[in-house]
Amino acid sequence: MGTKTLKYKTLIRKLWDSLGVWLIFIVLFILLSLLSDNFLTGSNLLNIVRQISVNGIIALGATLVVMSGEIDLSQGSLAALIGCFCAMLMVRGISPIVAILIALMVGFLIGIIMGVAVAFLKVPSFITTLGMMYSLSGAVLLLTNSQPISGLPESFLVLGRGYLGFIPVPVLITTVVLIVTWFMIKFLPFGRYTLAIGENENAARLSGINVAKTRVLIFAFAGLASALGGIVLASRLSSGQPSSGSDLSLQALAAVFIGNASGKKVTNTIAGALIMGLINNGLNLMEVNASWQKVALGLILIGAVGLDVVRNKNKS
Amino acid sequence: MKSEEHELNDIVLEVVGVSKSFPGVKALNNVSLQIQRGEIHALVGENGAGKSTLMKILSGAYKKDSGQIFIENEVVEIKTPKEAREKGIAIVYQELSQLNRLSVAENIFIGRYKKRFGLINWNLIYKEAEMLLRKLEINIDAYSPVYSLSIAQRQLIEIARAVSMDAKVVIMDEPTSSLTKQEVALLFKIIRELKRQGVSIIYISHKLDEVYELCDRVTVFRDGNLIKTSDIKSLSRQDLIQYMIGRKLQNQYPIRSSSIGDVRISVESISDGYFIDNVSFKVHKGEILGFAGLVGSGRTETMRLIFGADKKKNGKIYIDGKEIQVNCPRDAVENKIAYITEERKVDGLLLNESVRINTSLVSLWQFCKFGILKLKSEKEAVQKYIELLKIVTPSIERKVALLSGGNQQKTVLAKWLLSNAEIVIFDEPTRGIDVGAKYEIYSLIGELAKQGKSIIVVSSELEEVMGISDRIAVMREGKIAAFLTKESFSQATILTHAIGGF
């Protein structure tokens, strides 16, 4: 009995070492396949990836921020603001492409402002982005008069609702953002510097890295990702919804922290987002009260991080 | 154990045969020491001689391996700082650990607040604090917050706190290191007052002037051994320094022939506005300039100014006769200056990243084409330096946290060698690594000098700095006290300049 449980323990550890957080994803996936007849169908699986795409885009932006040892709480408010802003531009007759580019630019600039506050004014990122979260959520209500902005052009709705072949367009967008983020971390000095700053800012600075500039770029990228997420969300909802951002920041952070529990990897963030998608989808299929989804999500977040802490302790 | 002599001299604290080892080092070797009631007893010795280890054992921060400690002739076991306090041993640390926003009285009695009906009795606390300060003739308001006090005043508060705990022995570790002359005088007055009240003081200091002015007896430590305890009056300064240095050890440095060229870097009267005061020096091509001095003499601070890690207030830096602007480490790196820091784990390495990522960090631009990293050429370059420096690692993807101290240090060296720096600053390059790895690092430093690079080596080990340098700058209290050429290298000369013991 004792040796048997030990065997299971080492097996689980080996699996966690090689698969990391994907292990949780696989276990959940198998569990849901067994528990629900409706889970393992093509349309349901596509539905899951479509549902997580906005969270995935925003979470990829949050990944760099978290890797650099900071946090961004403003992403949801920023996404809502940019979604509404973009919608307003289009309603006023600006073509979708121009509106999107302008909206992305604004998101990027707001990211830069936060980055400057953190890097140069040394305001802690928690406070900078908390403040920005409040200001932006107020700004979006002022901008829209607290009313949804509808009547968006058909061509714009493709972003959130369209399909390319059988693949939903938002999933394609998330995939592109994933590849770009992965490429930045692996192949650009900027990605290395981000890792270095998160690991040991002092050593990074003494290695001649321009820490402040890197930080500004990190927040600018997060701002850009939030803006893109907001635009895709507006398209999916066929309208700019001023209140759509309330939960997005925390969802993105949950995806990052679940995903990166087993190691800093951009692809792990997507694992985190997928795990969240599975929980929501599975509990929906089993007709569990939606409030349980949040309970389960919270426990998985603590569990994933806790699992890794225990594992590291055993190692050393 | 007890003898008549003890009774006569009224021994308050006695240490008998205490030893303490750390992996690879015997930090204290069978040390026995007696402290009499109401005496001021100096502990002197070079860095790492064992003074701090003994102090930490007495204060419960370290556990002794063997030996006994007696307080007023009773054996005591001191396992925690709290127990040390309860038994009457108080420490005034070099780095003060006070709560700045609280008042003087609160700091004095923190953790021991007097209560009435379960509530803190503030009236009583302030009244007692005022009485205590008056008794010690310390002229500070018990209500003022600690942040409004000078460093010296804070130190006095620490002393008052020690007295309020009925300390029989107060240990002071370099208490004057950040005090002005007037403040030192005030501190000495209080110390003498304590002595008059029968409190014993253990006074750890590098400053021989102070030891001779203040202390009754002195104990010299060297390499973990207690060398000599003597009345201060019957010991001349020369003899004291001789005891501190001891005999010379064998030579363990690679022989090298230096060919020294033109001036490469010239530092002209740099200051930081606080401590580093008008430091000037030159290093030639192919030259190794050693920086000797006591811990806290300003060597690391000087190097950080040159490297742009801290802001300098005044002064200029020239490379090959041209003035350069160094406002941040990045500027220094662009001017081909490398700085191998003292604390490799704190500010040298990304411990959870691989050897590859650590090694290429400074030089990523070398591997970029159109701004994109070519991982293959990065890998080849890192591989080359791993072989060159004989870094023992199973792969270049190994986390540096899992390497030995020597191999970690070599990884830091690899990082800076890869950057093709022409001026290389080593700060305590061999701290905490084994003898074999030390020799390799000395050889490497020699090799760099031979290639015509200009080297600065900061080292607290006198032998090391004498063994590898062409010239030595000795620092004392933020200034350069002396430059020594190879003919005049001796431990006595260096130490004399370092502690100002003329």
Interface residues (C-beta under 8 A of the other chain):
Chain A: K186 F187 L188 P189 R192 L195 A196 E199 N200 N202 A203 A204 R205 L206 S207 G208 I209 N210
Chain B: F307 A309 C328 P329 R330 A332 V333 E334 Y339 T341 V346 D347 G348 L349 L350 L351 N352 E353 I357 S360 L361 V362 L364 W365 C368 G371 I372 L373 L375 K415
